[in-house]
Amino acid sequence: MQTFSDKTPWVSGLTLEHKNKILTNTWLCSDIINTCTDIVQTQFPGISGFQATTLAPRFNENTKSWTQDFGTFQSKKAPCVQIHHTGKSHWVTSLQQTRDTAVHVLDSLNSLHTITASLEIQLAAIYGDKKKSFNVKIPEVQQQSNGNDCGLYALANLMEFCVNQNFNPRLKIDYDEQSMRTHLVSCLEQGYLIEFSKMLDVSSDIDVKVHQRKIECTCLCGKPDLYENMIGCEAKRGRVTCSKWTHQTCAGVSSDWFCDEHRQCI
């Protein structure tokens, strides 16, 4: 297939190189993902989310700490749907329904059903809403057959939720993987995204396993505990102890930290 110049325009700010990338089984870049979610956001104004994936935190290898130089996700109310870059060259979709306090993560390439540190920080920023902890459910959704289709599955799962205004973790959806790329190109050229083709809808009585994880956000800043080293309140007065913890940077000290309640007792 012909290789196109970066500057050759195609649709919605994308170039013919982006189109070539979609059609040649290449990993979808953030330009493509963000353009798609911008379009979908206008189609479904009653659903929140759709934040630019470039707002994800990055890990600074020199300081061994998380940085927000590229911005940060904002808290959103349900119903909400978001595509995330996990920090491991991978796209996933998260969502929260109005009737459900749990957050669902739909991951097309995760046999261990884990959550990366970057994804945990993003989920806390969007769905944490000053909670000390919240549950994340990871249903065993359809898995991609190669290493490059995660962006397509993330978009397909996002569209499925938006169109149906509902998510049933026990309903197994089987997308037609062979048509996903041509379908996406067609949608972008029309300027309107529709559901991806499904080969089969398995009835909801099939037992689809749903794995659960918990994200702890005990620091008052709202970021998850793994964002940075945590230190606990040193209050010890007879039988009195304190269970409050904070990030080291938030405390402003490296040791002997006391929470606001017990600082007055020093």
PASEBA-1860 file (N, C-alpha, C; in nm, 3 decimals):
! residues 266
1> MQTFSDKT> 0.084/-0.119/0.000/0.000/0.000/0.000/0.088/0.124/0.000 ~ 0.040/0.230/-0.068/0.117/0.352/-0.079/0.136/0.417/0.058 ~ 0.254/0.473/0.080/0.281/0.545/0.203/0.255/0.693/0.179 ~ 0.171/0.755/0.263/0.131/0.892/0.242/0.208/0.987/0.332 ~ 0.218/1.111/0.288/0.283/1.215/0.364/0.201/1.252/0.487 ~ 0.268/1.294/0.593/0.200/1.340/0.714/0.104/1.456/0.684 ~ 0.139/1.537/0.584/0.065/1.661/0.561/-0.052/1.644/0.466 ~ -0.071/1.525/0.415/-0.184/1.503/0.324/-0.313/1.492/0.405
9> PWVSGLTL> -0.404/1.589/0.396/-0.524/1.586/0.479/-0.620/1.474/0.440 ~ -0.689/1.424/0.539/-0.790/1.319/0.517/-0.924/1.367/0.572 ~ -0.952/1.342/0.701/-1.078/1.386/0.763/-1.052/1.431/0.906 ~ -1.133/1.527/0.953/-1.134/1.569/1.094/-0.996/1.595/1.152 ~ -0.908/1.656/1.074/-0.775/1.686/1.123/-0.677/1.572/1.111 ~ -0.723/1.456/1.070/-0.635/1.342/1.047/-0.579/1.347/0.905 ~ -0.473/1.272/0.883/-0.409/1.270/0.752/-0.426/1.134/0.686 ~ -0.383/1.127/0.561/-0.390/0.998/0.492/-0.294/0.897/0.553
17> EHKNKILT> -0.193/0.945/0.624/-0.106/0.852/0.696/-0.183/0.784/0.808 ~ -0.273/0.858/0.875/-0.358/0.798/0.978/-0.449/0.691/0.917 ~ -0.505/0.723/0.799/-0.591/0.624/0.731/-0.510/0.501/0.696 ~ -0.391/0.521/0.645/-0.303/0.409/0.611/-0.270/0.326/0.734 ~ -0.253/0.394/0.847/-0.222/0.325/0.972/-0.337/0.235/1.014 ~ -0.460/0.284/0.997/-0.576/0.203/1.033/-0.588/0.081/0.944 ~ -0.566/0.099/0.815/-0.590/-0.008/0.718/-0.476/-0.109/0.708 ~ -0.361/-0.080/0.767/-0.246/-0.171/0.756/-0.217/-0.243/0.888
25> NTWLCSDI> -0.322/-0.262/0.968/-0.310/-0.340/1.092/-0.206/-0.285/1.189 ~ -0.193/-0.153/1.192/-0.100/-0.087/1.282/-0.172/-0.043/1.409 ~ -0.098/-0.032/1.517/-0.152/0.016/1.645/-0.207/0.157/1.628 ~ -0.328/0.185/1.678/-0.388/0.317/1.664/-0.322/0.417/1.758 ~ -0.284/0.533/1.703/-0.221/0.637/1.784/-0.326/0.722/1.854 ~ -0.282/0.809/1.945/-0.373/0.892/2.022/-0.450/0.991/1.933 ~ -0.390/1.034/1.822/-0.462/1.124/1.731/-0.591/1.060/1.682 ~ -0.583/0.934/1.645/-0.700/0.862/1.595/-0.802/0.841/1.706
33> INTCTDIV> -0.755/0.794/1.822/-0.845/0.769/1.934/-0.916/0.897/1.976 ~ -0.843/1.007/1.991/-0.903/1.132/2.037/-0.999/1.191/1.935 ~ -0.968/1.177/1.807/-1.060/1.225/1.704/-1.191/1.148/1.709 ~ -1.182/1.017/1.727/-1.303/0.934/1.736/-1.388/0.971/1.857 ~ -1.325/0.987/1.974/-1.402/1.019/2.094/-1.460/1.159/2.089 ~ -1.392/1.251/2.021/-1.449/1.385/2.002/-1.578/1.378/1.921 ~ -1.578/1.295/1.818/-1.697/1.278/1.735/-1.810/1.215/1.816 ~ -1.777/1.108/1.890/-1.880/1.037/1.968/-1.938/1.127/2.077
41> QTQFPGIS> -1.856/1.212/2.134/-1.904/1.302/2.239/-2.016/1.392/2.188 ~ -2.005/1.438/2.065/-2.111/1.522/2.008/-2.238/1.442/1.980 ~ -2.221/1.311/1.957/-2.337/1.226/1.929/-2.414/1.191/2.056 ~ -2.345/1.188/2.170/-2.408/1.146/2.295/-2.382/1.249/2.405 ~ -2.446/1.365/2.398/-2.421/1.471/2.495/-2.463/1.437/2.638 ~ -2.546/1.335/2.654/-2.591/1.296/2.788/-2.493/1.208/2.862 ~ -2.384/1.171/2.796/-2.282/1.086/2.859/-2.156/1.170/2.878 ~ -2.094/1.159/2.996/-1.972/1.233/3.023/-1.849/1.147/2.995
49> GFQATTLA> -1.733/1.209/3.008/-1.607/1.137/2.981/-1.541/1.192/2.857 ~ -1.493/1.104/2.771/-1.436/1.140/2.641/-1.319/1.238/2.653 ~ -1.241/1.229/2.762/-1.129/1.320/2.780/-1.010/1.276/2.694 ~ -0.932/1.374/2.651/-0.817/1.344/2.564/-0.722/1.249/2.636 ~ -0.680/1.145/2.566/-0.593/1.044/2.628/-0.456/1.100/2.664 ~ -0.418/1.213/2.605/-0.289/1.275/2.637/-0.288/1.338/2.775 ~ -0.402/1.338/2.845/-0.408/1.392/2.980/-0.363/1.291/3.084 ~ -0.327/1.173/3.041/-0.281/1.069/3.134/-0.147/1.109/3.197
57> PRFNENTK> -0.124/1.072/3.324/0.005/1.103/3.388/0.118/1.023/3.326 ~ 0.236/1.074/3.334/0.354/1.005/3.282/0.452/0.981/3.397 ~ 0.527/0.872/3.386/0.623/0.839/3.489/0.760/0.894/3.452 ~ 0.819/0.973/3.541/0.951/1.032/3.519/1.057/0.934/3.567 ~ 1.131/0.876/3.474/1.231/0.775/3.511/1.347/0.835/3.590 ~ 1.375/0.964/3.570/1.486/1.028/3.642/1.455/1.047/3.790 ~ 1.334/1.093/3.818/1.295/1.116/3.958/1.221/0.999/4.020 ~ 1.188/0.900/3.935/1.112/0.782/3.980/0.979/0.825/4.044
65> SWTQDFGT> 0.911/0.916/3.979/0.784/0.965/4.032/0.690/0.998/3.917 ~ 0.561/1.008/3.950/0.461/1.040/3.849/0.455/1.189/3.827 ~ 0.436/1.228/3.702/0.431/1.370/3.668/0.301/1.401/3.597 ~ 0.254/1.524/3.610/0.133/1.567/3.541/0.166/1.679/3.443 ~ 0.285/1.676/3.388/0.326/1.779/3.292/0.234/1.784/3.171 ~ 0.167/1.673/3.141/0.080/1.667/3.025/-0.067/1.684/3.063 ~ -0.092/1.737/3.182/-0.230/1.759/3.225/-0.281/1.648/3.313 ~ -0.408/1.653/3.342/-0.467/1.551/3.429/-0.614/1.532/3.395
73> FQSKKAPC> -0.666/1.414/3.420/-0.808/1.388/3.401/-0.890/1.458/3.508 ~ -1.010/1.494/3.472/-1.102/1.561/3.564/-1.209/1.462/3.611 ~ -1.260/1.487/3.732/-1.367/1.403/3.787/-1.493/1.418/3.703 ~ -1.560/1.307/3.677/-1.682/1.307/3.596/-1.791/1.226/3.665 ~ -1.916/1.262/3.637/-2.031/1.193/3.694/-2.084/1.089/3.595 ~ -2.141/0.982/3.651/-2.202/0.879/3.568/-2.332/0.931/3.505 ~ -2.368/0.881/3.386/-2.296/0.781/3.308/-2.171/0.840/3.243 ~ -2.064/0.763/3.248/-1.935/0.811/3.201/-1.862/0.699/3.130
81> VQIHHTGK> -1.788/0.734/3.024/-1.707/0.636/2.953/-1.578/0.704/2.910 ~ -1.467/0.629/2.916/-1.337/0.687/2.887/-1.244/0.583/2.827 ~ -1.167/0.623/2.726/-1.060/0.538/2.674/-0.929/0.581/2.739 ~ -0.849/0.484/2.781/-0.725/0.510/2.853/-0.606/0.448/2.783 ~ -0.495/0.517/2.787/-0.366/0.456/2.756/-0.309/0.407/2.888 ~ -0.281/0.279/2.898/-0.243/0.220/3.027/-0.099/0.247/3.066 ~ -0.021/0.311/2.977/0.121/0.330/3.003/0.205/0.215/2.953 ~ 0.139/0.114/2.895/0.208/-0.005/2.844/0.174/-0.029/2.697
89> SHWVTSLQ> 0.167/0.080/2.619/0.133/0.071/2.476/0.004/-0.006/2.453 ~ -0.098/0.030/2.529/-0.223/-0.046/2.526/-0.340/0.046/2.556 ~ -0.453/0.025/2.484/-0.576/0.100/2.506/-0.681/0.014/2.574 ~ -0.753/0.070/2.670/-0.866/0.003/2.734/-0.979/0.105/2.752 ~ -1.096/0.056/2.785/-1.213/0.142/2.807/-1.263/0.123/2.950 ~ -1.295/0.234/3.015/-1.360/0.228/3.146/-1.498/0.290/3.134 ~ -1.587/0.251/3.223/-1.722/0.309/3.222/-1.785/0.295/3.360 ~ -1.878/0.384/3.384/-1.957/0.377/3.508/-2.101/0.414/3.475
97> QTRDTAVH> -2.193/0.329/3.520/-2.334/0.354/3.498/-2.392/0.429/3.617 ~ -2.500/0.500/3.594/-2.561/0.581/3.699/-2.602/0.496/3.817 ~ -2.650/0.376/3.791/-2.702/0.290/3.897/-2.594/0.207/3.967 ~ -2.469/0.221/3.925/-2.364/0.133/3.975/-2.248/0.216/4.030 ~ -2.210/0.190/4.155/-2.098/0.263/4.214/-1.964/0.208/4.165 ~ -1.964/0.085/4.117/-1.840/0.025/4.069/-1.804/0.080/3.931 ~ -1.676/0.073/3.901/-1.624/0.112/3.769/-1.587/-0.016/3.695 ~ -1.624/-0.025/3.568/-1.588/-0.140/3.486/-1.473/-0.103/3.392
105> VLDSLNSL> -1.377/-0.192/3.380/-1.267/-0.176/3.285/-1.276/-0.289/3.184 ~ -1.286/-0.253/3.057/-1.297/-0.350/2.949/-1.162/-0.356/2.877 ~ -1.097/-0.469/2.888/-0.959/-0.484/2.841/-0.951/-0.604/2.747 ~ -0.913/-0.581/2.623/-0.911/-0.686/2.522/-0.779/-0.765/2.518 ~ -0.686/-0.733/2.609/-0.559/-0.806/2.609/-0.502/-0.809/2.750 ~ -0.568/-0.883/2.839/-0.526/-0.883/2.979/-0.571/-1.013/3.045 ~ -0.496/-1.117/3.024/-0.533/-1.248/3.078/-0.521/-1.253/3.230 ~ -0.441/-1.162/3.288/-0.423/-1.159/3.433/-0.524/-1.067/3.502
113> HTITASLE> -0.598/-0.988/3.423/-0.701/-0.898/3.477/-0.643/-0.803/3.581 ~ -0.532/-0.742/3.547/-0.464/-0.649/3.635/-0.491/-0.504/3.593 ~ -0.447/-0.410/3.677/-0.458/-0.267/3.647/-0.320/-0.206/3.662 ~ -0.272/-0.137/3.559/-0.140/-0.074/3.570/-0.148/0.046/3.663 ~ -0.032/0.092/3.709/-0.026/0.207/3.798/-0.084/0.331/3.729 ~ -0.048/0.352/3.603/-0.099/0.468/3.530/-0.251/0.463/3.519 ~ -0.306/0.347/3.488/-0.451/0.334/3.476/-0.518/0.357/3.611 ~ -0.459/0.308/3.719/-0.517/0.327/3.851/-0.526/0.476/3.886
121> IQLAAIYG> -0.422/0.551/3.852/-0.422/0.696/3.877/-0.532/0.764/3.795 ~ -0.546/0.724/3.669/-0.649/0.782/3.583/-0.789/0.752/3.636 ~ -0.813/0.627/3.676/-0.944/0.588/3.727/-0.978/0.665/3.854 ~ -0.879/0.683/3.940/-0.902/0.757/4.065/-0.938/0.903/4.035 ~ -0.872/0.962/3.936/-0.898/1.102/3.901/-1.040/1.120/3.847 ~ -1.087/1.023/3.768/-1.218/1.036/3.704/-1.332/0.991/3.796 ~ -1.313/0.877/3.862/-1.424/0.815/3.935/-1.408/0.819/4.088 ~ -1.291/0.859/4.138/-1.266/0.854/4.282/-1.356/0.946/4.361
129> DKKKSFNV> -1.369/1.072/4.316/-1.458/1.170/4.378/-1.446/1.172/4.531 ~ -1.322/1.184/4.580/-1.292/1.195/4.723/-1.327/1.070/4.803 ~ -1.349/0.959/4.735/-1.374/0.834/4.807/-1.242/0.779/4.862 ~ -1.248/0.713/4.976/-1.129/0.649/5.034/-1.091/0.524/4.956 ~ -1.188/0.466/4.890/-1.162/0.350/4.804/-1.284/0.329/4.714 ~ -1.263/0.259/4.603/-1.375/0.221/4.518/-1.338/0.093/4.444 ~ -1.440/0.021/4.402/-1.420/-0.109/4.338/-1.412/-0.096/4.187 ~ -1.326/-0.178/4.128/-1.313/-0.187/3.983/-1.344/-0.331/3.942
137> KIPEVQQQ> -1.434/-0.346/3.847/-1.471/-0.478/3.796/-1.413/-0.496/3.657 ~ -1.352/-0.611/3.634/-1.288/-0.640/3.506/-1.351/-0.768/3.449 ~ -1.455/-0.753/3.368/-1.518/-0.872/3.308/-1.430/-0.932/3.200 ~ -1.446/-1.061/3.176/-1.368/-1.131/3.075/-1.430/-1.107/2.937 ~ -1.400/-0.991/2.881/-1.453/-0.954/2.749/-1.374/-1.023/2.639 ~ -1.422/-1.008/2.516/-1.355/-1.068/2.401/-1.210/-1.021/2.393 ~ -1.120/-1.113/2.365/-0.977/-1.082/2.356/-0.934/-1.071/2.210 ~ -0.850/-0.973/2.182/-0.800/-0.953/2.046/-0.707/-1.066/2.007
145> SNGNDCGL> -0.697/-1.093/1.877/-0.617/-1.206/1.829/-0.475/-1.165/1.793 ~ -0.442/-1.037/1.808/-0.307/-0.990/1.776/-0.268/-0.879/1.874 ~ -0.151/-0.820/1.852/-0.103/-0.720/1.946/-0.133/-0.577/1.909 ~ -0.210/-0.554/1.801/-0.230/-0.417/1.752/-0.373/-0.368/1.754 ~ -0.470/-0.451/1.788/-0.611/-0.413/1.773/-0.676/-0.356/1.899 ~ -0.598/-0.328/2.002/-0.658/-0.282/2.128/-0.737/-0.154/2.111 ~ -0.689/-0.060/2.028/-0.761/0.064/2.006/-0.896/0.043/1.943 ~ -0.904/-0.053/1.851/-1.031/-0.085/1.786/-1.131/-0.143/1.886
153> YALANLME> -1.083/-0.232/1.972/-1.171/-0.290/2.074/-1.214/-0.186/2.176 ~ -1.123/-0.095/2.210/-1.158/0.012/2.304/-1.270/0.099/2.246 ~ -1.259/0.131/2.118/-1.364/0.210/2.053/-1.493/0.131/2.038 ~ -1.482/0.004/2.005/-1.602/-0.080/1.990/-1.676/-0.091/2.122 ~ -1.604/-0.110/2.232/-1.669/-0.120/2.363/-1.729/0.014/2.405 ~ -1.662/0.124/2.372/-1.716/0.256/2.400/-1.847/0.278/2.325 ~ -1.849/0.244/2.197/-1.971/0.263/2.117/-2.085/0.176/2.165 ~ -2.053/0.054/2.204/-2.157/-0.037/2.253/-2.228/0.022/2.374
161> FCVNQNFN> -2.150/0.081/2.465/-2.208/0.142/2.584/-2.290/0.266/2.549 ~ -2.235/0.350/2.463/-2.304/0.475/2.428/-2.437/0.449/2.356 ~ -2.436/0.358/2.261/-2.556/0.332/2.181/-2.666/0.269/2.265 ~ -2.628/0.173/2.349/-2.728/0.100/2.426/-2.757/0.163/2.562 ~ -2.676/0.261/2.602/-2.695/0.330/2.731/-2.703/0.230/2.846 ~ -2.630/0.122/2.830/-2.637/0.016/2.931/-2.516/-0.074/2.915 ~ -2.472/-0.132/3.028/-2.364/-0.231/3.020/-2.399/-0.348/3.109 ~ -2.401/-0.464/3.049/-2.427/-0.587/3.123/-2.301/-0.673/3.120
169> PRLKIDYD> -2.227/-0.681/3.232/-2.101/-0.755/3.234/-2.118/-0.904/3.207 ~ -2.240/-0.954/3.220/-2.265/-1.096/3.196/-2.300/-1.127/3.051 ~ -2.308/-1.022/2.968/-2.340/-1.041/2.827/-2.212/-1.042/2.746 ~ -2.180/-1.155/2.687/-2.057/-1.169/2.609/-2.081/-1.122/2.466 ~ -2.002/-1.023/2.424/-2.014/-0.969/2.288/-1.896/-1.017/2.205 ~ -1.925/-1.063/2.085/-1.821/-1.114/1.995/-1.818/-1.027/1.871 ~ -1.722/-0.936/1.865/-1.710/-0.846/1.750/-1.649/-0.919/1.629 ~ -1.686/-0.871/1.511/-1.628/-0.923/1.388/-1.494/-0.853/1.366
177> EQSMRTHL> -1.388/-0.915/1.413/-1.257/-0.852/1.412/-1.209/-0.818/1.271 ~ -1.247/-0.898/1.172/-1.200/-0.877/1.036/-1.253/-0.749/0.972 ~ -1.365/-0.699/1.021/-1.426/-0.580/0.960/-1.402/-0.452/1.040 ~ -1.333/-0.462/1.152/-1.322/-0.348/1.243/-1.250/-0.229/1.180 ~ -1.143/-0.254/1.107/-1.063/-0.144/1.053/-1.134/-0.073/0.938 ~ -1.192/-0.148/0.847/-1.266/-0.085/0.738/-1.389/-0.013/0.791 ~ -1.449/-0.068/0.896/-1.565/-0.004/0.959/-1.524/0.131/1.017 ~ -1.411/0.137/1.085/-1.366/0.262/1.145/-1.337/0.367/1.039
185> VSCLEQGY> -1.271/0.328/0.931/-1.242/0.421/0.821/-1.373/0.476/0.764 ~ -1.470/0.390/0.742/-1.598/0.433/0.688/-1.667/0.532/0.781 ~ -1.663/0.505/0.911/-1.725/0.595/1.009/-1.658/0.733/1.008 ~ -1.525/0.733/1.007/-1.453/0.859/1.008/-1.481/0.940/0.882 ~ -1.493/0.874/0.770/-1.520/0.946/0.645/-1.663/1.000/0.641 ~ -1.752/0.938/0.717/-1.889/0.990/0.727/-1.902/1.093/0.839 ~ -1.800/1.099/0.928/-1.805/1.193/1.040/-1.903/1.153/1.147 ~ -1.934/1.023/1.154/-2.035/0.973/1.248/-2.003/0.828/1.279
193> LIEFSKML> -1.986/0.795/1.409/-1.952/0.658/1.445/-2.077/0.578/1.479 ~ -2.081/0.455/1.433/-2.189/0.362/1.467/-2.128/0.237/1.529 ~ -2.214/0.150/1.580/-2.167/0.028/1.645/-2.084/-0.058/1.549 ~ -1.984/-0.123/1.606/-1.903/-0.217/1.528/-1.982/-0.347/1.509 ~ -1.958/-0.413/1.396/-2.032/-0.535/1.365/-2.002/-0.645/1.466 ~ -2.106/-0.716/1.502/-2.093/-0.827/1.597/-2.129/-0.957/1.527 ~ -2.045/-1.056/1.548/-2.071/-1.186/1.488/-2.174/-1.263/1.567 ~ -2.176/-1.238/1.699/-2.262/-1.319/1.784/-2.285/-1.248/1.915
201> DVSSDIDV> -2.407/-1.248/1.963/-2.440/-1.204/2.098/-2.477/-1.328/2.178 ~ -2.393/-1.362/2.271/-2.422/-1.479/2.353/-2.521/-1.438/2.461 ~ -2.620/-1.520/2.487/-2.725/-1.485/2.583/-2.667/-1.460/2.721 ~ -2.738/-1.379/2.798/-2.686/-1.334/2.927/-2.684/-1.443/3.033 ~ -2.735/-1.563/3.001/-2.730/-1.669/3.102/-2.595/-1.740/3.102 ~ -2.507/-1.703/3.007/-2.371/-1.758/3.007/-2.294/-1.696/3.122 ~ -2.221/-1.775/3.195/-2.149/-1.727/3.313/-2.018/-1.662/3.270 ~ -2.019/-1.530/3.253/-1.899/-1.455/3.221/-1.834/-1.412/3.352
209> KVHQRKIE> -1.712/-1.453/3.374/-1.647/-1.423/3.500/-1.609/-1.276/3.506 ~ -1.631/-1.214/3.622/-1.596/-1.074/3.645/-1.498/-1.067/3.761 ~ -1.379/-1.017/3.735/-1.276/-1.004/3.838/-1.288/-0.869/3.906 ~ -1.253/-0.864/4.034/-1.267/-0.740/4.109/-1.134/-0.694/4.166 ~ -1.114/-0.563/4.162/-0.997/-0.499/4.223/-1.046/-0.380/4.304 ~ -0.967/-0.339/4.401/-1.002/-0.221/4.481/-0.891/-0.119/4.469 ~ -0.929/0.007/4.447/-0.832/0.116/4.443/-0.844/0.195/4.572 ~ -0.734/0.202/4.646/-0.730/0.273/4.773/-0.682/0.416/4.751
217> CTCLCGKP> -0.755/0.512/4.809/-0.720/0.654/4.798/-0.728/0.718/4.937 ~ -0.642/0.676/5.028/-0.653/0.720/5.167/-0.600/0.861/5.192 ~ -0.515/0.911/5.104/-0.462/1.047/5.119/-0.570/1.148/5.082 ~ -0.571/1.263/5.149/-0.672/1.366/5.123/-0.663/1.425/4.983 ~ -0.549/1.408/4.915/-0.534/1.464/4.780/-0.621/1.393/4.678 ~ -0.668/1.271/4.711/-0.755/1.197/4.621/-0.683/1.104/4.526 ~ -0.551/1.116/4.515/-0.474/1.027/4.428/-0.459/0.892/4.498 ~ -0.448/0.784/4.422/-0.437/0.651/4.484/-0.309/0.637/4.564
225> DLYENMIG> -0.309/0.542/4.655/-0.196/0.524/4.745/-0.066/0.497/4.670 ~ -0.075/0.426/4.557/0.048/0.390/4.485/0.111/0.507/4.410 ~ 0.043/0.623/4.410/0.098/0.739/4.340/0.236/0.775/4.393 ~ 0.257/0.751/4.522/0.384/0.786/4.585/0.394/0.711/4.718 ~ 0.512/0.711/4.779/0.529/0.647/4.910/0.435/0.709/5.012 ~ 0.374/0.622/5.093/0.280/0.666/5.196/0.349/0.665/5.332 ~ 0.311/0.761/5.418/0.357/0.759/5.557/0.235/0.772/5.648 ~ 0.239/0.707/5.763/0.127/0.706/5.855/0.145/0.803/5.970
233> CEAKRGRV> 0.034/0.844/6.028/0.037/0.933/6.143/0.109/0.864/6.259 ~ 0.197/0.937/6.327/0.279/0.881/6.434/0.214/0.892/6.571 ~ 0.086/0.932/6.575/0.019/0.953/6.704/0.016/0.825/6.785 ~ 0.075/0.830/6.904/0.074/0.717/6.996/0.066/0.774/7.137 ~ -0.051/0.768/7.194/-0.072/0.817/7.330/-0.146/0.710/7.410 ~ -0.071/0.627/7.480/-0.132/0.517/7.553/-0.193/0.419/7.454 ~ -0.324/0.405/7.463/-0.393/0.315/7.369/-0.435/0.385/7.240 ~ -0.410/0.513/7.230/-0.453/0.589/7.113/-0.355/0.570/6.997
241> TCSKWTHQ> -0.405/0.526/6.886/-0.327/0.520/6.762/-0.410/0.583/6.651 ~ -0.350/0.610/6.540/-0.419/0.675/6.429/-0.398/0.593/6.303 ~ -0.503/0.581/6.225/-0.497/0.499/6.103/-0.483/0.585/5.977 ~ -0.461/0.716/5.992/-0.454/0.804/5.876/-0.318/0.792/5.808 ~ -0.323/0.792/5.672/-0.203/0.785/5.591/-0.206/0.895/5.487 ~ -0.089/0.935/5.440/-0.079/1.039/5.339/0.042/1.015/5.250 ~ 0.041/1.073/5.131/0.160/1.068/5.047/0.270/1.153/5.109 ~ 0.390/1.110/5.092/0.504/1.180/5.154/0.510/1.326/5.109
249> TCAGVSSD> 0.489/1.351/4.981/0.492/1.489/4.932/0.379/1.571/4.990 ~ 0.260/1.512/5.003/0.146/1.583/5.060/0.172/1.618/5.206 ~ 0.245/1.533/5.277/0.277/1.559/5.418/0.383/1.668/5.432 ~ 0.470/1.678/5.334/0.576/1.777/5.339/0.693/1.738/5.428 ~ 0.691/1.613/5.475/0.801/1.562/5.559/0.833/1.420/5.514 ~ 0.950/1.372/5.551/0.989/1.236/5.514/0.966/1.136/5.627 ~ 0.942/1.187/5.748/0.918/1.098/5.862/0.849/1.176/5.973 ~ 0.802/1.103/6.075/0.738/1.164/6.192/0.627/1.261/6.152
257> WFCDEHRQ> 0.533/1.211/6.073/0.420/1.294/6.032/0.304/1.274/6.127 ~ 0.233/1.385/6.160/0.113/1.380/6.242/-0.002/1.441/6.164 ~ -0.118/1.376/6.167/-0.235/1.428/6.099/-0.282/1.555/6.170 ~ -0.376/1.627/6.108/-0.424/1.753/6.166/-0.482/1.732/6.305 ~ -0.552/1.622/6.325/-0.615/1.595/6.454/-0.513/1.580/6.566 ~ -0.404/1.508/6.536/-0.308/1.475/6.641/-0.187/1.570/6.645 ~ -0.176/1.659/6.546/-0.066/1.754/6.549/-0.075/1.846/6.669 ~ -0.199/1.876/6.709/-0.218/1.965/6.824/-0.178/1.900/6.956
265> CI> -0.163/1.768/6.953/-0.131/1.695/7.077/0.019/1.678/7.097 ~ 0.096/1.724/6.999/0.241/1.704/7.008/0.298/1.789/7.122
END
